[in-house]
Structure formats: structure tokens, C-alpha cells
């Protein structure tokens, strides 16, 4: 395991504290972790279900939609064609929506912290317009997941919306808002939590979870996700890690609040391929 990155831990903890839009467990939403998920392989279509009920028991949607970064984020979720290999078409309205979302997150303290840090490292330009352009390119610029395909994917779609490959395998979908909305429409079936070795079951206040679920007929054996955090918080973390490294895959061990995490970011040329947190341990253990 890589040593703890103290510099990033400090920055990300500052962002955590500055994340005023984060929803509070038990107040703004309630989850039910239920049973421990069984074994599964990518591409499975049926697995044992150890969770009869939804993961999200309730979410205060009024609060969610009253926060500009969440509201503009939610409007982006229906802009993508899920299967890889099918070209994405970006309409002028969608470009406007992407820009509205970036404007909203750039107005937050969390993104200001990210921008300031990247400025110090000479990895971003001082002007917000330039920084926004850079974010657009990293997250929204379309590319082909597989060589020879038409542009069918982008970092945002993969990480926050989710994609399917050959109708069999679930790619990405590491965002709790998308999970909640898909679950509400009965598109997602939560199968149970995925336990770490010799660890107790997660509790309803945990804001990082490993879960198993099915979506559009395929099973995701293990997906990890932050719960309740704002979109700007995830954007800030993944963008910083992406820009700090030229490697195809970067894994940074950080401590944020009570969570020791491995943050994983895959690069696809100048764009984000995928990004997600892996929970290593919590200090309450």
C-alpha cells in the first residue's frame, strides 16, 4: 500500500470542511446498508440479492434541487447514451448545461481551493475562464473508449452517469445522486454492501461505501462511491489528482475526515478515463 499523501490529505480535508453543500446522513438522507453482498463477476446477469429494500431510504430532494451545483448536475445526467460503441451526440442545449454546471461549481469554495492549489503547482491558469476551459476538456470532451469506435464517452459520463459495454458490463457509475435517481426509477437494484477483510458492516452514517448492484440487466460486483458529498467535491478531488500525474493510472492514499481512502484516477489521453474512491479503513474501527 502506498504511503499516505499528507499534502493531498490536508488539501482534501480542507475541501471536506468547506463542502457546505454536502448532505448530512440521518438529516438530509437515510440509507439502509442491509445485508452483505455475495460473490459476483463482471458481466453476471443474476446474483443473490442480500438487500430487499433500496439503499436510499429517503433523500430530501427539495434541498438537493435547491442547491445550484446539485440542480445543474442533475440536469446533465440524462444527456448520455449508456452503451459504449454508440456515438454520443452533443446538442447545443447540452453544451449550455455543461457550462451552467461548471459555472455553478466554480463559484464554490471547494473549487476555489482546487484552483488555488493547482495554481501553486503551475498546473492551471489564473483566469477562471481558462480554468473552466481546462475542466471542460478534462471532463466533457468526447473520446472513443475503444480504438476505432466513434467518440462514445467522456470522463463525466463514465464517472458520474455510468455506461454499459456490450449490454453486459457496467462501467463507472460512481456517483450517489445518479445511483439514488436510478434506484428511485427502479433501474438500479442494490444487492448489498461489499465488506472489506475482517471489517464490521458499514453504518448508515458512513459517507464512503462499497456496494454491489445491478443496472440495465448487468451486475457491478463492487462499486465504491462517496455518499452525500456535493458534485464540486468529487470534481475537485479527481481533477487535482488527474492534473498532478501523467501516469495512465494514479493511486493516492489520503485521509479525509475519518476515512482512509485510495483515490484512483485513470487517464485517457488528456481526459479522465475513470475515477473513484476505495475505502481502506475508517478511524472509528
Secondary structure, 3 states (H helix, E strand, C coil): CCCECHHHHHHHHHHHHHCCCCCCECCCEEECCCCECCCCCCCCCCCCCCCCCCCEEEECHHHHHHCHHHHHHHCCCCCCCCECCCCCCCCHHHHHHHHHHHHHHHCCHHHHHHHHHHHHCCCCCCCHHHHHHHHHHHHHCCECCCCCCCCCECHHHHHHHCEEECCCEEECCCCHHHHHHHHHCCCEEEEEECCCCCCCCCCCCCCEEEEEEEECCEEEEEEEEECCCCHHHHHHHHHHHHHHCCCCEEEEEEEECCEEEEEEEEEECCEEEEEEEEEEEECCC
